[in-house]
Amino acid sequence: MRLDRWFKRRIPSLSLSHLNKIVRTGEVRVDGARVKTATRLAQGQSVRVPPLKLDAPAAPTQEISQTDLRALRDMILYEDKDLMVLDKPFGLAVQGGSGMTRHIDGMLASMPNERGDRPMLVHRLDRDTSGVLLVAKTRRTAADLGAIFRSRQARKIYWALVEGVPKPAQGRISLYLAKGEDMGAARPPRRGAEGREKLEKMRVASHGDEDARHSVTYYTIVDKAAPRLAWLSMKPVTGRTHQLRAHAEAIGHPIIGDPKYGLKPKTDPRRNDPLRNIPEGVERKLHLLARRLILPHPGGGTLDVTAPLPPHMQRSFDMFGFDVKRYDPIEEAPE
């Protein structure tokens, strides 16, 4: 279990901001070592809990929302007694953040089981990435699925429209990624009352750099509208933050509609519009879809679920004559 989840279940009145602070300052220790909120605990480990500020009022108990329940039901691609697979729409966050009032994690409170336990997220997608999102109905299933993802038994396929046409048409992207600097002046428009993503982006790093982590993606061109754009199928082997978006930028072909990656150098006088390179008629939205997820089902057999194109990508596919039934060469890419 993640450390932040451990605290949430045992000390629900502890605010996330306070937890982040005491973890960052090293007041929380696991077996005497400094940790992060994402650190996973193992049976038998010792967690040091410092004196806590719990005088802040706890968040009010959220009543079951029929609106959220109906919305989640409409997203379901597959469901059984152990898990369900959602088709996450564009623009809906998976988890909460600063200024974020509606997200999948919060909406799942509308689906408690007979014991009052709510479904749990197994993995995550960026707010503007659409497609397959896996949710476990029990802690046991969540633990089993988490182990499957960590052991890289889960096979993920993404579809994207990118600027230009990559060469070679098929390839392997192998890079070290680390958190980069704030984007500064090159900010996308605000997204209203629900806020927007943090501006920090991933950057290409060198082996040995602080926080640098290795990342690997296979890609192939499925179709193209040269020289303007190409339809890529991408298979990430690792699962780093913003991996596909950063990799697309690194090979010089950022994903269409990405407000964070693919920015021009600061010498460009038009740098305040990061989405200016979108072909005419294409919507200014991220064209990235978590298309398919294949993995061993904890109850036996194989789970294989495919998500349809979100409306804005479907309109772009129609505009350029791309056929979703076309053969996808990424199926033969190495695992």
N, C-alpha and C positions, 0 to 999 in steps of 0.2 A: 504494500500500500504506500502511496506517496505520503511524504511527511505532512504536507498541507491538509490532505484528507484525514490523516490520523488526528491532527489537532482539531479539525472541524467536527469530527464525530465525538471527541472526548471533551472538548471545551468549545461548544458552539457559540458562546458569547464573545469569544476572542475575535476581534476584527482582522480581516485579511491584511490591512495596512500595518497593524501592530505586529502580526506574525512575520510579515516580510522584514520589518525593521529588526526584530530580535534575531532572526535568522541571519540577516545581512551583517549584523554586528557581532555574530559569533556567540550570542548568549544561549542559543539552542545548540546542543551537541549530541551526536549519536556515537556511542562508544568512545566518547572523549574527543571526537573529531568534528571539525566544522562541516556544515552541510548546506544544501540548498533546499528550497521548498519542494522541488521536484525529486529530491532524493527518495529512493524506495527503501522502505524498512523491511528487515527480515526478522523472522521469529528468533527471539532470544536477545535481540539488541537492546541496549539501554539508551533511553532518550532523556536528556537533561532538560527540564522545564524550569525556566527562571521565574521569579516573581512576575506576575502578569497584571496588566491594567484591565480590569473587567468591569469598571464602573460605567462604561458606555452602555446605553440601552441596547439590548439585543434586537436584531432585525425582527419585525413583526412576522408571525407565522403566516405563510402564504396560503390562502384558501385555494382549493382546486378550481382552476379556471377552465370553464367549458370551452372558451374561445381557444385557449392553448391546446386543449385536448383534441378539438376538432382539427386544428392546424396540424398537429402531429399525426393524427390518423390519416390525413390527406397526404402526408409525406411518406408513409410506409410503403416500401418496395417488397419487403419480406418480413414475416413474423412467425415465431414459434414460441414454445413455452420458455425457452432459454434466452432468446435474444430477438432483436428486430433491427432491420436495416432501413434507414431513412434516406430520402432524396432531399438533401439540404438545399434550399433555394439560395440564389445570389443575394448577398447583402444581409443575411441573418447570421449573427455571430453564434459560435458554438458555445463560448463561455463568456461570462460577464467581464467588464473592465470599466475604466473610468468613463462615466457618462453613458454606460451601456445599460439600458433598462429592459431589453427583451433579448433573450438568447435561448438556445436549445437546452442548455443545462438547467436553466430556471423553468422552462416549459415542461421539462420531464417531471416536475413535482405534481403535475396534473394526472400522472399515471401511476399512483401507488398500488402495490399489490394488497392482498388480504391482510398482510402483516404490517402494512404501512410503509414498506420499503419502496423506494423509487428506483426507476431504471438508472443505469450509470453509463457515462461516456466511456468508450474504449480507446478511441483515438480522436484526433481533431482535424479540422479543415480551417483554412483562413476564412475570414468573414465573407470575402467576395468570391471564394471558390465554391462552385456548386457540386452536387453529386453525392456519392455513396458515403454514408456515415453510419458506423456500427455502434449499437447500444446494447448493453447487457442488462438482463432483467434481475439477476442475482449477483451477490458478491462472488460466489464460487465461479460463475460463468465469466465475470469480469476478470478474475484472477487468471483463469485458463486462457482467455483471449489475450490478456496482457502478455502472458508468457509466449503465446504464438507470435505476437507482433515483435517482441524483443528478440526472439530466435529467428526472425526474418522468414518465417514460413508463410506469412501473408503476401500474396502477389497482388500488386496494385497497378492499374493502368489508368493513365490520365490522357485526356485529349485537350489540345490547345491550338489556338490560332496565333501565329507569331509573325512579327514584321519581317518581310523579305523571305528568301528561300535559303535555308542552311545548306552548306556544302562541307562535308559529304552528306548525301541524303540519309544515311544511317550512321549512327556513331555512339560512342560511349564517352560520357562526360565524367571526369574524375578530378575533383577539386577539394581543397580544404576551405571550409567556410567558417567565418567568425562574425560576431556582431560588429556592425560598422558604426559610423557616426550619424548624427541626426542629419536629415535632409536639408535643414536650414530653409532657404528661401523657396526651394522647389517643392511647394506644398500643394497637394490636391485640394479641391474645394471641400469645405466642411460638409458633413453628411447629416445635418439636422440634429434633432434632440437626442438621438441615440449615440451621438459622438462619432468618432472615426478611429481607425487603427492607429497605433503608435507609429511614429515616423521612423523609428530606428529600423535599419535594414541590414541584411547580411552582406558581407563583402568576401571576396576571394582572398584567402590568406595563404601563408606558407606553413609547411610542416614545422611544428615546434612553436608557432606563435601562440600566445595566450588565448585560451578558449577555442582554438582552431580544431575543427572536427572534420574528418574525412567524409566525403559524400560522393555517391556514384549514381548516375542516371543513364539508362539506355534510351535512345530516341530514334524515331524513323519518320520520314515524310510519308503521309498517307495520300495526300493530294496537294495541289498548289494552284495559286492564281498568280503566276510569275508576272512581274517581279515584286508585286505588292505584298503578298502574304503566303503562308503555307499552313497546312493542317498537319500538326505533329501528334503522334502517339508517343507517350513517354512512360517508361517503367522505372520508377525509383527503386534502387536496391536498398539505400539507406533512407532514413526519414528525418532529415534535418529541417529546421525552421526555414520556411520560404524556399526550400531546396529547388523546386522546379522553376520558380520565378527567377532565382539568382542564377541558375544554370543557363536558362534561356538568354538572360542578359549577357552572361559570360561568353557565350559563343556568338554574340553580336546580333541576336534575333529575339528581342524581348517579347513577352506575350502581349498581344493586342489588348489595350485598355488597362494596362497595369500602371497605376499612379505612382508606384514606389520604385520600380526597376526600369532600366532603359533610359534614364535621364541623360541629356546631353551635357557636355562640359559647361562650366560656369561662364565661359567666354561666349556662349550662345545667348544673344539678347532675348530670346524667347523662352528661356529656361523655366519661367514660372508656369508654363503650360506643359506638364509632363505627358499629356495625352494628345499632343498635336499631330503625332505621326499616324493616327488612325485613318485608314482609307475612308474616303467620302462615303457616307451612307451607313457606316458601321457604328453601332452604339458604343458610347464611351464607358464600357463596362469590361471587367476582367473576363477574358475568354479562356477560362480554365475549368475543366470538368473532371471530377473524380469519376471516371467512366465505369470502372469495373473493379470488384474486389473478390479474390478467390483465396480461401484458406480452409484448413481442417476445422470442421465443426466440433466443438467440445463434446457434443453428444454422439458423435460418429458421422462418418461421411464427409462430404465437402460442401462448403457454402460458396456459391458462385452467383453474385448479384451484379446486374448492370443498370446504370442510371440513364435516363433519356437526356437529351440536350436541354439545357435551360432555354427559356423563350428567346433571350437575346442572342444566344449562340445558334439556335435554330434559324433565326432570321438571317444571320450572317452566312450560315451554310446554304440556305436557299438562294441568297444573293449571288454566291459564287459557284453554285451548282454542285456543291459537295454532297455526296451520297453516303449516309451513315451505314449503309449496307456494304460499302466498299471493303475489300480485304485489308485487314490491319496487320502489317508485317511484324509489329512488335510482339505478336503472339509467339514468334520463334526466337525472341531475344533470350539471351542467357538468364538464368536465375541468379 
